């Protein structure tokens, strides 16, 4: 609140990165005065590998660099359908329920194979998750033009469609996460704290 040359009410940002092998996870926090794309470019300078982010456009330039393979977060994709379900008529089952059930099956596969080796998890993803992803993609294609983009369901469908190539990428290997909940949980104290601070 008392930075030189800055008003105490000026907005600032905490950037979080998580990485590391199982059992040796690390969390890095970087305080920045900006949320512009130059920040992740600086923070990830020289990095090569898989990069999971949300859909925020500030990651687009770093995500296009050689050696970066961008992953999409299924928790973010799912959230839009949860919001769509919340606005459908009480007691009614709709399209959001169907897609949430399919996404739930993807997460069940991950839960069952949480303690598996990367090789076994990859096998499960290839044999069980890939057919589900095909079913979700077919559903998505069937509904893209049937739901108004102004509706919550239309927004969820559009988000998933735009992120699809990143969302399905986690099945390429057994060690890639299905979502970025580790980072989301690491940043939560700041989200909760800023109301009190």
N, C-alpha and C positions, 0 to 999 in steps of 0.2 A: 504493500500500500504506500510505501514511501520511496519509490524509485526516483532517482534524479531525473528531472526533466519530463516527468510523466504525472498526469493527474491521477489521484488515487482511484477514481472511478473508471479509468481506462481499462478496457478488456485485454486480458492476456490469456495465454493458452499453455496447457501442459500436454506435451506430446509423449506418448508412451510406446515403448518397443518391448516386445517379449521374444525370447529366443532360448536356445539351449536344448540339450538332449533330455529325455525323461529323467526325472530325479535331480536334474541340475539346471532347472529353469532360472533364467535371469530376467529381471525387469529393469528397464532403463527409463528414467524420466528426464525430459528436457523442457525447461521453461523457455517460452518464446513470447515475443510481443506480437507475433504475426501468425496467421493461419494460411499463408500463401504457399504455393507449390515450391518456392525456393527452400523452404524449411525441410521438407522430406528429402529434397535433392541433396542438401548439405548433410543431413543426418545419415543418409544412406549412401553417401559418396563411396564408390569402390565396391559396394555390395553386389554380389551375384548370387542368385538362388531364387527361391520362392518367397513371395511377399504377399501376405494376406492383409487386406485393408477393407474398409467399408467403401461405399461408392463415391465418397467425397472427391470432387474433381481435382483437388490439390495434389493428389497422388498420380494423376495421369501422366505427367511428363517423366517422372521417375519410373513409372510402370512400363514405359515404352523403351527404356534403355536396354541395350544388348545384355543378355545374361539374367534379366529379371523376368520371372514368370509369376504373373499376378494371380492370386486366388481371391475368390469371392466368399463372403461369410453367409452361411446358411441361416444363422440366427437373425441377421438383418433381413434376409429374404423372407423368412418366416413371419417376422414382426408385422409386415404389411398385411398378411392374411389374417393374423390375430386381430388387427384393427378392423379389417373388413368383416370378420365374424361378429365383432362387437356391435356393429351397426345393422346387422340383419335382424329381421323380425324375431322376437322371442319365441322359442320353441320350434323354430324352423331350421331345417338343415339345408345349407346352400353350398355353392361352389367352394367357398372358403373352407368349409368343413372337409370337403373331399381332398383338397390339396394339403391341408394341415395333417390329415391322416397319412398321406403319402410321405410328407416330410418327417412325420413322427416315425415312420418305418425306417427311414435313413438313419435317424438318431438311435433307434433300437439296435440296428446293426453295429453302430459305433459302440454302444454300451456293452453289448455282448462280447465284443472283441477288444475292449479297452485294455485288458491285460495280455492280449495276444502279441506275438512277435510281429514286427513290421511285415514280414513275408506272409504270415497267416492273415493279417488284417488286409493286406493287398488282395489276397485270394478271395476273402469274403466280400470285399468291395467290388471286385470284378464279377463275381458270380451272383451276388445279391443286390448290391447298390446300383450297378450299371443298368439292370433291367428296370429298376424303380426310376432312375433318372430318365430313361427312355419314356416311361409312362408319364412322368411329370412333363417332359418336353412335348409329348403328344397332346396332353391336356392343355398346355400353354398355347400351342399352335391352334388348337380348336377354339380357344376362348379369346385370343388376342383381339379379334374384331367383333366380339359379341358383347363386350362390357364397355360401357362408356368410360373414357379415361378420367373423367372428373369424379367418378365414384371411388370409394376406398378400394374396392376389389380391382377396378381398372388400374389404379395406381400401383397396387401390389403386383399385378400381372405385368405391367410395363417395367417395373423395377427388375423383376425376375428375368424377363426377356432380355433386357439390356445387359444384365450381369451374367447371363447364362454360361458363356464360355469360361468365365472365372469360377462360377459355382460348381461346374462339373469337373473341374481340374483336380480336386482333391483325391479322386479315385485313381489317379495316375501312379500313386505310390502309397505305401502303407504307413508312412511316417508323417504325412501331411494332415493338418487338423481340418475338421469339417466347418469350424467357425472360429472367430477370434474372441471367444468368451474369456480366455485367459487375460487378454489385454483389456477387455471391457471391465472385468472384475478388478484389474489392477488400477484402473482410472476411477473406479467408483468412489473411493474416499474423497477425491477432489470434487466430484459431482455433488455428493452429499454435503461435504464440508463448505462449499461456497455459499450455501444458504445460511449457514451459521456464522461464517467468517465475515 
